[in-house]
Amino acid sequence: NVPAPRMTLHFQTLALVGRFDDPRVTDAMVAIAAHAAGRGAIVLVDRAGGVAFDSPVERVPEDEFARRADLMVAIGGDGTMLHAARLAVGPGVPLLGINRGRLGFLADISSDQTLDGLEEVLSGRYTRDERRMLAAELHSPGGAVRRAVALNDVVLQKWDTGRMLDFETWIDGRYVNTHGGDGLVAATSTGSTAYALSCGGPIIHPTLDALVLAPISPHTLSDRPI
């Protein structure tokens, strides 16, 4: 019997993202790296990780993943997916999630389908799913500006317990509301099922171009999510 030829490799360079202190993640990483390398792909892993691999890998700083990789593979739970999404957002590198956490709402491949699912993607048999992300800026009184991106949500939250926050919301330069309470969750449609949902926000299909503003423990009952 002659084995069937493997399909052309659709992604040439893979970057593996995950927690090196979790044996479930590291075991999967080693297996994924060996499978990808066996298919002729270059495998990038974080230089800070101390995992021993049985196959060739390149150890580079994590912030170089997006510049060098054709595909980023997040191995773990939703927290790993959210972290990997922030790494991938600049150049728009595709992100594949492999669940090794408890729930794995965002992961694409279950733990028992890891290598089979990976092979499907490497062979080009996949559907691209684009998600909107948030960009946040924090302007300090001294003029300093801090920036960050998020796949799920950006949260304005009080620092001191026992005190209420007073703040305003504006959308596209137009005043919306004055709030009193513990804070506010600004969520994407992907993040609508996370923190915003526990604050009474709606569930939004991830393909919809919509955002949620959900007050956290508002002081007045009329201050509802929009």
N, C-alpha and C positions, 0 to 999 in steps of 0.2 A: 504494500500500500504506500502511495506517495502522499505525504501530508499536504493539505491545501495551503497555498501561499498566503502569507499574511498581507493584509491591505496596507497601502501606503500610509506612512506615519503622518498624521495631520498636524501634529504639534512637535516641533523639534527640540524645544527647551522647556522643561518643567521646573517650577519652584514649589517646594514642599513647605507648608506652613503648619505648625502645630506645637503643642506643649511637650517639651523634652522630658518633663518630670512625670509624665503619665505613660505607664507601660503599654496600655492599650493603643495609644497614639504612636509610640515609637515602634512597636511591633508592626503596625500597619505601614509606617513610613519606610521601614526596611524592606518590606514586601513590595511596596509600590515602587521604590527606587530600583529594586532588582528587576521588576517587570519592565519598567520604562527603559532602563539601560539595556536590557535584553532586546528591546525593540529598536535600539539605536538612538534613543533620546539622550540629551544632556540633562542631568538632574542637579538642581541647585538646592542647597540646604543652608540654614542659618549658621554662620561661623561660630556663634555663641553656644550652639548645642554640642553636647559631648557624646552623642550617639555614635556607636560603631556600625558602619554599613558594610554589607558583604559585596557591594557592587560599587563601581566608580561614581563618585559624587564630587561636585565642586562646592566648597564651603566659602560663602561670600556674605557680606553684611546684608541683613534683611532689607534694608532700604534700597538695595540694588536689584531686588527681585523684579520689580515692575519694568525696569529698563532692559533687562536681559531675557526675561521669560516670555514664551508664547502662551503659556497656560500656567495659572497658579492653582495649586491643589491644597485646599484647607482640610486638615484631618483633625477631627475633634467634634466639639459641640457648636452651638450657635455663637458663643463668645469668640471662638476661633474664626468663624466665618465673618463676623463683624470686624475683627482685627485685620483679616486678610483683605476684606473689601476696602479698607482704608489704604492698604499698601498698593492695591491694584488700581485705584481710582484715577490717578494721573494719566497714564498712557491708555487706560481702558483695557487692561489685560483681562481676558476671560478668566472666570473663577469657577472652579469645580469644588463642591463640598462633599466630603466623605464622612459620614456620621460615626463618631466614636464617643459621643456625649450621651446624655440621658434622653433628651427629647429630639433635638436635631430638626427643628422646623425648617431651617434654611438649607440643610444638606440635601444634595441631589442623589447620593448613593448610600444605601444602607450598608451596615457592617458586613453582612453575609454576601454582598454582591460587589465587594470592593474591586477585585481584579477584573472581573467580567465587565463591570460598569466602566472601569477605567479604559479597558480595551475598546469598548464601544466608542468612547470619546476620542481616543487616540486614532481610531480608524475613520473618524469623521462622521460617525452616526450619532448625532446629537441635535438638540434644538436650542438655539440661542434665546435666552430670556433676559431682556434688558430691564434694569431697575433704576428708578430715580433715587438720587442721594441728596443729602443736605450739606450745605456749607455754612458754617457759623463763624462769626467774628465777635470777639470780646474787646471792647474799647475801654481802656482804663483812663482815669482822670488825667494821668500824666502824659497821655498821648500814645502809650504803647498799645499795639493791636495783636491779639492772639487769634489764630485761625485753625479750624479743624473741620473735618468732613465726617459724615455719619451715614450709615445705611439705614438704621432704624429710627433714631430720634435724637433731638437736642433738648436738654432739660435745664430749665431755670429752677434752681432749688435753693431754699434758705439754708443758711449756715448754722445759725443759732436755733436751738430748740426753744419752744415756748414763746416765740415771737412770730408775727405774721409779716409776710412780704407785701408791699404795695408797689405795683408796677403797671405799666400800660402796654398794650399791644397795638401795633400799627402794621398794615398790610399795603405794600406799594405806596408808602407815603401817606396813607389815609388812616386816621385814628379809628380804632375798633372798639376798645373797651379799657376801663380801668379795673384792675383786679386786686383782690385781697385774699391771701391764702398762703399755702405752702409753696406754690410755684406754678410752673406751666410746662407741659410736654408738647413740643412741636415734632410731629411724627410724619414720616413718609407713609405711603400706602403699605409698603413692606413692614414698617414698624407699627402699623395700626393694631396688630395683634399682640403687641408687647406692652410696655408701660402705659401707653395711652389707653389701651383697652381696660386696664385695671382702674383707670381714672374715669371710666364711663364713656370712653370714646367709641366710635363705630368700627366695625370690621370692613376694610376696604380691599377690594381685589387688587393684587399687586400691579396689574397692568394699567390701572387707572391713574391719570395724571392729577392727583389730588393730595392735599396735605391735611393733617389734623392738628388743631390746637385744643389741647385738653387741660383745663385747670386742675391743679393738684389740691385737694381738700379746700375748695373755694369757700370764702366766708359767707357768701350769699347763694341761695339756691337757684337764683336766676342766672348765675354764671356757669353756663353749660358748654360742653365741647362744640366746636364748629369745624 
